[in-house]
Amino acid sequence: MLLPDGRLARRFARTVLLVLALVLVALRTAAVPAFDPVGVGPAARNASPKQLEAVQTELRSLQKQHAARLDAFAQDFADLGLQQESRQCRELATPPSTEVFRVQKPPKEKQPEIPLSVPEKERDLRVRFREAQSKYAADLYRLSRRALAAGYPSYAYGLVQEVVRQDTDHANARRILGYKLRNKEWVTPFAAEKLDKGFVWDDRFGWLRKQDVARYRAGQRVFLGHWMSADKEATIRRDFRHAWQVRTDHYLVHTDVSLERGVEIAKSLEQFHDFFMQTFAAFFTTPEQMAKLFQTSGPNSNLQIRRDPYDVDYFRTRQEYCDRLRSKIPQIDITNGLYFTGDRVAYFFVNPDPHEQDTLFHEATHQLFYENLRNDRMVAMDANFWIVEGIACYMESYRAENGQYSVGDPHHIRIQNARDRCVVDHYYVPLEKFAAMGMKEFQQSREIRKNYSQAAGLAHFFVQYDGGRYRDALIEHLAEIYHTTGRQRAIVKGLDELTGVPYSDLDRQYVEYMRALPAGGKQASAPSAINPPAPPAPGNQAAAGHAINQADAGR
């Protein structure tokens, strides 16, 4: 949730939850897999469908030819007993699944040279395989530039993703994704700067001076230039004014829990940011903004360091969290975390609830997209509010495991709740009526809990139905909502118009989609209270809304 500073309450009275909407708008991108040649994305005004069609035709031909080559390589590696390499070939020939959007982070290390000591037949095979991959990646990159010139930067960016999947050392594609080569390792500009200054990354303690690592591992800590025991430092840092600070590429985490926990939170947020920004690039609301991602130098390049990091405060207890924020948000006790637009800080606390990570990603999404634009905005006040919360709830399904990122698991509690509301409870508000609800009507409904579930389910549907058939329409819908003043309903086209499918057919498809999802996953328990006892004050609408948001997930 996004909350304004009390001093700006009047100014933000009606914008608070709208800002939320903006944030979520970004999540539309959850629909884009690592590489989906079908997903075109928003086009520039001067786009040429004919040129795009030519790109797609050539791409299909290249894919078919390369798949055959990979199949042959797979067999050759298998004949030499190199089963791992054989599996790699078959994986590279297989398009990513769209049931759950997964993206594998490219390796950090540059590919090593093929040793001269390798048997001649094996070495020859490895050399030919690399040459084939390099040529195919070069062809894909060439097509990405053609797609960009044709006015389809989102599609072009998807091709860049596949370039790096096929050739992890493609220099231009790596730069577009925000990496630079340093001593045979692909690192971010921030990491390169830290390494150049003599720092090293430690998975427990974060960035440390190289000469300090051994002392930290031995239980010593430094505070204001003085070395002391870890216990003594912890006593000092329990005062949040002296909280630990963990700086990473894009985040600055303040916490009085522990340095180690602060590093864990920062790493989770960085992984989320990496997944979001690299995979959901199509979110950018104009093709012109999207095209900037292809710059490999200059102020708009991904190789520029974020000097103003996203701020996160993480407290030891809920009580401390509430005490810190109650003067700004009287209803803070009913929240489990929030993003406050007034000071641009995301606030969390140690929560034993197993869904703590979901809250983290929900609020991180708000923060990422609110701070992506500087101007204050009003969104979805009179209509289309369902997608504001629905897309954020959908993004709670984000997971990072074993170097792979995913979103949209149908077994996630949000999606299971949506399925049960529709299939078990037979609850469904027709989309045309559902979309007509603004913030107030949506949040004050007696069926608020069911509406939140349906919103999450609809987001899943529009992102993933039939391999992502409707996701570009949803992206455009979100972009239009994102750019309105909140009351300009006429300029926001409905999803029936954007998809070219009547609302009645979309309703039918959604119900069929929910029925087809697998049943399973732990159903959330009902909370003791959902709605606040009285309508919240205008400046605190987001807090009340977030309580409802959490309620439906049983948190």
FIKE-996156 format. One line per 2 residues: for each residue x, y, z of C-alpha. Coordinates in pm, 1 decimal. Layout:
X/Y/Z | ... $
//
This chain:
0.0/0.0/0.0 | 110.6/353.5/-62.2 $
63.2/617.4/202.3 | 120.5/993.9/192.4 $
292.4/1206.1/451.7 | 51.6/1370.1/696.2 $
167.1/1713.5/583.6 | 46.7/1624.5/235.1 $
-275.9/1461.2/347.3 | -504.9/1703.1/172.2 $
-307.9/1687.3/-144.9 | -308.7/1308.9/-140.0 $
-652.9/1259.4/8.5 | -784.5/1098.6/-302.4 $
-462.0/977.7/-454.0 | -333.8/736.2/-195.7 $
-473.2/411.2/-318.9 | -458.0/533.9/-669.7 $
-88.8/550.9/-643.2 | -120.5/190.8/-546.6 $
-278.9/132.2/-877.0 | 14.3/276.9/-1053.5 $
244.4/50.9/-878.7 | 50.4/-249.5/-973.2 $
25.0/-141.9/-1323.7 | 378.0/-245.5/-1350.0 $
299.2/-596.7/-1263.6 | 121.8/-647.9/-1581.8 $
457.1/-757.7/-1697.2 | 429.0/-1070.2/-1496.3 $
283.6/-1200.2/-1812.9 | 604.0/-1201.9/-2009.1 $
809.5/-1521.4/-2000.2 | 1181.2/-1537.1/-2066.1 $
1106.9/-1543.7/-2438.1 | 770.0/-1538.3/-2601.9 $
770.5/-1463.6/-2974.4 | 391.2/-1435.1/-2963.7 $
384.9/-1148.5/-2713.6 | 433.9/-827.9/-2907.2 $
367.6/-564.9/-2643.5 | 271.5/-202.3/-2698.3 $
383.1/-54.1/-3026.9 | 515.3/288.6/-3111.8 $
287.3/528.9/-3293.9 | 483.6/485.6/-3614.3 $
502.9/108.2/-3579.9 | 502.0/-104.8/-3891.8 $
305.6/-430.4/-3851.7 | 436.0/-538.6/-4191.4 $
797.9/-508.1/-4076.5 | 716.9/-693.2/-3754.4 $
554.7/-972.7/-3950.7 | 875.2/-1003.3/-4156.0 $
1076.6/-1027.9/-3832.9 | 846.0/-1295.3/-3695.3 $
859.2/-1495.2/-4016.9 | 1238.1/-1495.7/-4017.5 $
1242.7/-1578.1/-3647.1 | 1026.9/-1886.8/-3694.8 $
1258.3/-2005.0/-3970.8 | 1569.3/-1948.2/-3757.5 $
1413.2/-2125.6/-3459.3 | 1323.6/-2429.8/-3665.2 $
1670.7/-2453.9/-3816.0 | 1847.8/-2403.8/-3484.0 $
1626.8/-2655.3/-3303.7 | 1734.8/-2913.9/-3559.7 $
2099.7/-2822.6/-3505.1 | 2060.8/-2848.3/-3128.5 $
1897.0/-3186.7/-3162.7 | 2195.4/-3307.1/-3363.0 $
2438.5/-3162.1/-3109.4 | 2245.7/-3330.6/-2827.5 $
2287.5/-3667.9/-2995.9 | 2657.7/-3607.6/-3063.7 $
2721.5/-3515.9/-2699.0 | 2525.9/-3822.2/-2584.3 $
2733.7/-4044.8/-2811.9 | 3045.2/-3918.4/-2633.8 $
2889.3/-3987.3/-2294.1 | 2843.3/-3615.7/-2216.9 $
2490.7/-3636.6/-2083.3 | 2487.3/-3296.2/-1912.6 $
2578.7/-3119.5/-2235.3 | 2320.0/-3326.3/-2421.8 $
2047.3/-3215.8/-2178.9 | 2159.0/-2854.2/-2213.0 $
2111.8/-2871.7/-2591.1 | 1760.5/-3009.1/-2555.8 $
1670.0/-2745.4/-2296.2 | 1791.7/-2466.6/-2522.3 $
1579.0/-2605.1/-2804.6 | 1266.1/-2609.0/-2588.0 $
1066.8/-2284.5/-2553.9 | 999.4/-2182.9/-2192.4 $
667.0/-2294.4/-2044.7 | 400.5/-2029.0/-1996.5 $
206.4/-2214.1/-1725.2 | 430.0/-2052.5/-1465.3 $
657.5/-1772.9/-1576.8 | 1013.5/-1874.8/-1505.3 $
1334.6/-1697.3/-1577.8 | 1680.2/-1829.2/-1503.1 $
1937.1/-1569.6/-1410.3 | 2233.8/-1582.8/-1649.3 $
2557.9/-1712.8/-1501.7 | 2794.5/-1467.7/-1339.1 $
3108.5/-1620.6/-1482.9 | 3218.3/-1572.8/-1841.6 $
3240.8/-1900.6/-2028.7 | 3589.2/-2047.5/-1981.8 $
3809.1/-2130.5/-2275.8 | 3780.5/-2488.1/-2397.4 $
4094.0/-2664.5/-2263.0 | 4345.7/-2787.3/-2518.8 $
4375.5/-3106.6/-2315.4 | 4021.1/-3214.7/-2406.2 $
4015.2/-3508.9/-2650.6 | 4016.7/-3382.1/-3008.7 $
3672.0/-3514.9/-3102.4 | 3511.5/-3368.0/-2792.0 $
3692.5/-3037.1/-2831.1 | 3585.0/-3008.4/-3192.6 $
3224.0/-3072.8/-3090.8 | 3234.8/-2811.1/-2814.0 $
3388.1/-2553.4/-3047.7 | 3122.7/-2614.8/-3313.9 $
2846.3/-2595.2/-3051.2 | 2969.3/-2258.7/-2923.0 $
3004.9/-2123.9/-3274.0 | 2649.6/-2231.0/-3355.2 $
2514.7/-2069.7/-3038.7 | 2706.8/-1750.7/-3103.4 $
2579.0/-1726.3/-3460.3 | 2219.3/-1795.6/-3356.7 $
2240.9/-1534.4/-3078.9 | 2381.5/-1284.0/-3327.1 $
2089.1/-1351.2/-3559.3 | 1841.5/-1301.8/-3273.4 $
2008.7/-977.6/-3172.9 | 1991.0/-855.3/-3531.5 $
1617.0/-931.4/-3532.7 | 1576.7/-746.5/-3201.9 $
1719.9/-433.9/-3361.4 | 1485.7/-473.7/-3657.4 $
1189.3/-513.2/-3422.2 | 1296.8/-199.5/-3237.8 $
1325.8/-7.4/-3564.9 | 980.9/-136.7/-3664.8 $
835.2/25.1/-3353.0 | 799.1/-279.9/-3125.5 $
1050.6/-234.1/-2842.8 | 873.6/-474.3/-2607.4 $
901.5/-752.7/-2860.5 | 1262.9/-654.6/-2924.5 $
1341.2/-678.8/-2554.5 | 1196.9/-1028.0/-2542.9 $
1438.2/-1125.2/-2817.0 | 1727.0/-984.9/-2615.1 $
1627.7/-1214.3/-2329.6 | 1657.2/-1510.8/-2561.0 $
1991.0/-1387.7/-2693.9 | 2142.6/-1418.0/-2345.7 $
1977.5/-1754.1/-2286.1 | 2143.6/-1889.4/-2599.1 $
2477.3/-1707.3/-2562.2 | 2545.4/-1595.9/-2206.5 $
2844.1/-1385.1/-2315.6 | 2674.3/-1176.6/-2584.4 $
2819.9/-838.1/-2490.1 | 2550.4/-603.0/-2623.9 $
2263.8/-809.1/-2485.8 | 2435.7/-825.5/-2147.9 $
2476.2/-448.7/-2144.4 | 2108.7/-398.2/-2224.9 $
2025.8/-619.9/-1927.4 | 2252.7/-409.3/-1705.8 $
2574.9/-610.5/-1681.9 | 2937.0/-528.8/-1754.7 $
3236.0/-761.8/-1779.9 | 3494.9/-731.3/-1503.5 $
3775.8/-983.6/-1466.9 | 3585.5/-1258.3/-1646.7 $
3268.5/-1197.9/-1443.4 | 2945.5/-1028.7/-1548.5 $
2860.1/-782.4/-1272.2 | 2635.5/-481.7/-1223.7 $
2787.5/-132.1/-1235.4 | 2732.1/-94.4/-860.1 $
2913.3/-419.8/-785.3 | 3197.2/-321.0/-1017.4 $
3237.4/8.9/-834.8 | 3245.3/-161.1/-493.2 $
3496.7/-419.9/-610.6 | 3717.5/-147.7/-756.7 $
3719.5/22.8/-416.1 | 3842.1/-289.5/-238.8 $
3510.0/-425.5/-110.8 | 3392.8/-784.2/-141.7 $
3046.8/-933.3/-110.9 | 2980.7/-1170.8/178.5 $
2650.9/-1360.3/176.1 | 2610.6/-1312.2/553.1 $
2733.6/-956.9/601.4 | 2694.0/-788.4/263.7 $
2960.3/-555.7/125.8 | 3269.0/-540.4/349.2 $
3620.1/-413.4/305.4 | 3826.4/-714.0/206.5 $
4052.0/-679.5/509.0 | 3752.4/-681.8/747.5 $
3592.3/-1008.7/637.1 | 3796.4/-1235.8/865.3 $
3722.6/-1022.5/1173.2 | 3349.0/-1020.0/1099.8 $
3347.8/-1396.0/1063.2 | 3530.3/-1417.4/1397.2 $
3246.3/-1228.4/1570.8 | 3386.4/-876.3/1571.5 $
3203.3/-569.8/1443.4 | 3291.5/-210.5/1366.4 $
3073.9/82.3/1475.4 | 3172.1/442.9/1407.9 $
3528.2/333.1/1340.5 | 3564.2/129.1/1661.4 $
3588.2/-250.5/1676.7 | 3375.9/-433.4/1934.0 $
3199.1/-762.5/1994.1 | 2891.8/-853.2/1791.9 $
2681.8/-852.4/2111.2 | 2789.3/-500.8/2203.7 $
2713.2/-372.1/1857.0 | 2371.3/-538.6/1863.5 $
2288.0/-355.1/2188.1 | 2371.3/-22.5/2027.4 $
2178.9/-91.5/1709.3 | 1856.1/-183.4/1889.9 $
1800.0/190.1/1884.5 | 1668.4/238.0/1532.4 $
1859.1/563.4/1504.3 | 2169.5/345.0/1492.6 $
2018.0/65.7/1285.8 | 2228.9/-146.2/1054.5 $
2238.0/-20.9/698.1 | 2267.4/-267.7/412.0 $
2333.0/-109.7/73.7 | 2293.5/-311.1/-244.2 $
2258.1/-217.7/-610.7 | 1911.5/-69.2/-575.8 $
1819.3/-81.0/-205.4 | 1917.9/67.0/129.0 $
1778.1/-146.5/411.3 | 1770.6/-11.4/767.4 $
1707.5/-269.2/1038.8 | 1748.9/-322.6/1411.1 $
1702.8/-700.2/1380.2 | 2051.9/-806.3/1274.4 $
2299.8/-737.1/1001.1 | 2248.7/-1087.9/869.5 $
1871.4/-1046.4/845.1 | 1913.1/-711.2/676.8 $
2132.7/-874.7/414.2 | 1872.5/-1147.9/360.7 $
1598.3/-889.2/305.9 | 1816.9/-688.3/69.9 $
1908.1/-997.4/-131.5 | 1541.4/-1096.1/-166.3 $
1451.2/-746.9/-283.9 | 1740.6/-736.6/-529.3 $
1635.2/-1069.0/-676.7 | 1280.9/-939.9/-709.2 $
1404.4/-619.5/-869.8 | 1625.8/-813.7/-1110.1 $
1337.5/-1039.3/-1210.9 | 1094.5/-752.6/-1242.6 $
1311.5/-513.3/-1438.6 | 1464.8/-769.1/-1671.7 $
1157.0/-976.4/-1738.6 | 877.8/-720.2/-1716.3 $
1036.5/-455.1/-1933.3 | 717.9/-427.3/-2138.5 $
562.9/-239.4/-1847.7 | 718.6/84.0/-1962.4 $
418.0/283.1/-2064.8 | 548.3/425.0/-2390.3 $
755.2/262.1/-2663.5 | 987.5/561.6/-2641.9 $
1068.7/479.9/-2277.8 | 1103.5/115.5/-2366.8 $
1348.9/196.1/-2643.0 | 1579.1/361.2/-2388.6 $
1653.6/18.2/-2247.8 | 1847.5/-54.2/-2565.2 $
2095.2/222.3/-2494.0 | 2426.8/76.4/-2381.2 $
2570.4/412.6/-2273.7 | 2450.6/752.1/-2161.6 $
2216.2/869.3/-1882.4 | 1935.7/629.6/-1974.1 $
2154.9/321.8/-1995.8 | 2099.3/26.3/-1765.5 $
2470.2/57.3/-1688.6 | 2408.5/370.1/-1482.2 $
2424.7/322.9/-1104.6 | 2112.7/413.4/-907.0 $
2249.1/680.0/-673.1 | 1917.2/721.5/-489.1 $
1832.4/371.1/-362.8 | 1491.3/244.1/-259.9 $
1459.1/283.7/117.9 | 1332.5/-0.8/337.0 $
1288.5/-2.5/716.8 | 1262.1/-345.0/880.7 $
1174.3/-354.4/1252.8 | 1225.6/-620.8/1519.8 $
864.1/-615.2/1638.9 | 518.6/-520.0/1519.3 $
490.4/-286.9/1819.8 | 796.7/-92.4/1714.1 $
663.3/-72.6/1359.4 | 325.6/55.9/1479.9 $
477.2/305.9/1724.1 | 698.0/445.0/1450.4 $
410.0/504.0/1207.4 | 99.2/564.0/1418.2 $
131.6/942.0/1405.5 | 117.5/924.7/1028.5 $
-129.1/636.8/993.4 | -377.7/599.5/1282.9 $
-489.0/258.5/1151.2 | -135.5/122.2/1128.4 $
-224.8/-168.5/1361.7 | -430.8/-340.9/1092.8 $
-143.0/-348.5/843.7 | 136.9/-600.0/797.6 $
357.1/-371.4/592.9 | 321.7/-65.3/373.9 $
488.6/167.3/131.3 | 455.9/531.5/238.8 $
466.7/777.8/-49.1 | 529.2/1077.5/177.7 $
881.6/967.7/269.9 | 920.3/701.4/-0.6 $
1004.0/428.3/247.1 | 872.3/71.6/256.2 $
806.5/-42.4/614.6 | 806.8/-401.9/742.3 $
861.3/-591.5/1064.9 | 961.6/-942.6/1169.5 $
646.0/-1141.7/1113.9 | 629.1/-1513.8/1201.1 $
347.0/-1552.4/950.3 | 458.8/-1779.6/664.6 $
330.7/-1520.8/415.6 | 577.9/-1252.7/525.4 $
760.0/-1277.0/192.5 | 435.1/-1218.9/2.3 $
388.5/-887.4/181.9 | 746.6/-793.3/102.8 $
698.3/-843.7/-270.4 | 356.3/-678.1/-268.9 $
494.1/-358.8/-116.8 | 819.6/-373.0/-311.2 $
612.1/-363.0/-625.8 | 437.0/-47.4/-509.5 $
769.4/112.5/-430.8 | 936.4/21.2/-757.8 $
663.1/164.8/-970.8 | 566.5/463.0/-766.1 $
924.7/583.5/-765.7 | 960.4/513.1/-1134.9 $
759.2/832.9/-1193.8 | 806.3/1160.4/-1009.9 $
464.8/1319.1/-1054.0 | 172.3/1261.7/-816.8 $
-115.9/1071.6/-972.8 | -475.7/964.0/-921.2 $
-568.3/625.3/-1057.8 | -885.6/415.6/-1070.6 $
-1095.4/639.0/-848.1 | -1417.6/588.7/-1044.7 $
-1352.6/262.7/-1229.7 | -1112.1/-25.5/-1291.6 $
-994.4/-47.8/-932.2 | -995.1/-428.9/-934.2 $
-670.3/-445.5/-1131.6 | -500.6/-211.0/-884.3 $
-509.4/-477.1/-614.1 | -548.3/-779.7/-835.8 $
-215.3/-742.5/-1009.3 | -33.5/-681.5/-680.5 $
-187.5/-990.3/-524.6 | -87.1/-1189.0/-832.8 $
273.2/-1074.3/-789.3 | 277.9/-1214.9/-436.8 $
326.4/-1551.9/-605.3 | 680.6/-1451.0/-702.7 $
939.7/-1703.5/-591.3 | 1317.1/-1737.4/-629.5 $
1459.6/-2085.9/-592.0 | 1780.3/-2248.8/-715.0 $
1869.7/-1959.2/-939.8 | 1527.2/-1953.4/-1106.2 $
1259.3/-1687.1/-1067.6 | 890.8/-1760.1/-1116.7 $
548.7/-1602.6/-1077.0 | 195.2/-1730.3/-1117.2 $
209.8/-2068.8/-942.6 | -154.2/-2190.5/-950.5 $
-101.5/-2351.6/-609.8 | -23.9/-2017.6/-445.1 $
-280.2/-1926.4/-181.5 | -394.8/-1616.2/-368.6 $
-473.9/-1815.2/-681.6 | -627.3/-2102.8/-486.7 $
-857.4/-1858.7/-307.4 | -959.7/-1715.4/-643.9 $
-1032.2/-2061.2/-779.6 | -1236.7/-2159.8/-475.1 $
-1445.3/-1841.7/-483.6 | -1538.1/-1914.0/-844.1 $
-1554.5/-2294.8/-857.8 | -1660.7/-2386.7/-504.1 $
-1857.0/-2080.2/-391.1 | -1987.9/-2001.2/-741.5 $
-1914.3/-1634.3/-677.6 | -1837.9/-1420.6/-979.2 $
-1916.9/-1058.3/-1061.2 | -1938.1/-1013.3/-1440.2 $
-1627.7/-834.9/-1560.5 | -1811.8/-538.1/-1711.3 $
-1975.4/-466.6/-1374.2 | -1656.9/-550.1/-1185.1 $
-1453.5/-306.7/-1394.6 | -1706.9/-30.5/-1335.7 $
-1618.8/-22.7/-965.0 | -1397.5/259.1/-844.2 $
-1190.4/249.9/-528.7 | -1467.0/342.7/-285.0 $
-1728.7/107.1/-424.3 | -1481.4/-179.4/-445.1 $
-1348.7/-141.3/-92.1 | -1677.3/-72.7/81.4 $
-1854.1/-368.8/-73.5 | -1992.8/-630.3/164.8 $
-1821.1/-886.6/-54.0 | -1482.5/-720.2/-27.6 $
-1302.5/-1043.3/55.0 | -1449.2/-1226.8/-242.0 $
-1381.9/-930.7/-467.1 | -1013.4/-933.1/-375.5 $
-998.1/-1301.7/-460.4 | -1168.3/-1246.9/-792.7 $
-933.2/-959.7/-871.0 | -630.2/-1183.7/-811.8 $
-785.9/-1456.0/-1025.8 | -864.2/-1219.9/-1310.6 $
-509.3/-1087.5/-1306.7 | -381.3/-1445.8/-1334.5 $
-625.8/-1509.1/-1618.3 | -535.5/-1204.7/-1826.5 $
-165.8/-1263.1/-1776.8 | -153.5/-1636.6/-1848.2 $
-464.9/-1751.2/-2034.4 | -389.5/-1947.4/-2350.5 $
-16.6/-1883.4/-2331.0 | -63.1/-1512.4/-2266.6 $
-316.3/-1429.3/-2538.0 | -454.8/-1133.0/-2344.6 $
-152.2/-1007.6/-2159.8 | -66.2/-728.4/-2403.3 $
-424.6/-607.3/-2381.1 | -394.6/-605.4/-2002.7 $
-65.9/-417.1/-2028.3 | -226.0/-151.4/-2243.6 $
-524.4/-134.1/-2008.3 | -295.9/-81.4/-1711.9 $
-94.2/177.2/-1898.5 | -408.6/376.2/-1976.4 $
-526.0/356.3/-1614.8 | -179.7/452.8/-1501.6 $
-180.9/772.6/-1705.1 | -528.4/899.1/-1626.1 $
-611.9/1150.9/-1356.0 | -836.2/895.1/-1193.4 $
-1163.0/1040.4/-1314.9 | -1112.7/1030.8/-1690.3 $
-1295.6/704.2/-1740.6 | -1367.1/773.7/-2106.4 $
-1003.8/749.5/-2216.0 | -949.8/409.2/-2054.5 $
-1060.3/145.0/-2300.8 | -1227.3/-162.1/-2158.3 $
-1070.2/-504.6/-2180.1 | -1344.9/-611.6/-2417.4 $
-1231.3/-348.4/-2665.6 | -861.2/-410.3/-2608.9 $
-889.2/-787.7/-2647.4 | -1151.8/-775.7/-2921.5 $
-1357.4/-1023.9/-2717.2 | -1703.1/-942.9/-2574.1 $
-1732.3/-926.5/-2196.6 | -1969.8/-1223.4/-2200.4 $
-1705.5/-1439.9/-2370.4 | -1435.7/-1319.9/-2132.0 $
-1661.4/-1410.7/-1838.8 | -1712.8/-1758.9/-1978.2 $
-1344.3/-1808.2/-2049.0 | -1249.6/-1696.3/-1698.2 $
-1483.2/-1946.0/-1531.8 | -1353.7/-2224.8/-1756.2 $
-997.1/-2118.4/-1678.1 | -1057.6/-2128.6/-1304.4 $
-1215.3/-2474.5/-1330.5 | -911.0/-2598.6/-1520.6 $
-664.3/-2480.7/-1256.6 | -542.2/-2754.0/-1021.9 $
-706.7/-2767.9/-681.2 | -477.7/-2776.1/-382.9 $
-283.2/-2552.5/-153.5 | -375.0/-2444.4/194.7 $
-690.2/-2235.7/210.0 | -656.2/-1918.9/410.0 $
-835.1/-1895.7/740.9 | -1080.5/-1614.4/790.8 $
-947.6/-1316.8/987.0 | -1133.0/-1181.7/1286.7 $
-1210.5/-857.2/1107.2 | -1192.2/-735.9/751.2 $
-1339.2/-390.4/727.7 | -1241.8/-116.8/969.7 $
-1523.7/-25.8/1210.0 | -1579.2/305.1/1035.7 $
-1481.4/455.2/701.6 | -1118.0/559.8/723.8 $
-1008.7/918.5/704.8 | -927.4/1025.7/348.5 $
-554.6/1030.5/407.4 | -561.4/676.8/547.3 $
-762.5/502.0/279.5 | -463.7/298.6/172.8 $
-415.7/158.4/521.2 | -770.8/31.4/532.4 $
-742.8/-108.1/186.7 | -428.7/-294.7/274.4 $
-596.9/-451.7/573.2 | -858.0/-595.2/342.8 $
-587.9/-702.5/102.7 | -415.2/-898.3/376.2 $
-739.7/-1034.9/509.3 | -828.4/-1236.6/206.1 $
-496.2/-1416.6/216.7 | -553.4/-1504.4/580.4 $
-270.1/-1291.7/711.9 $
//
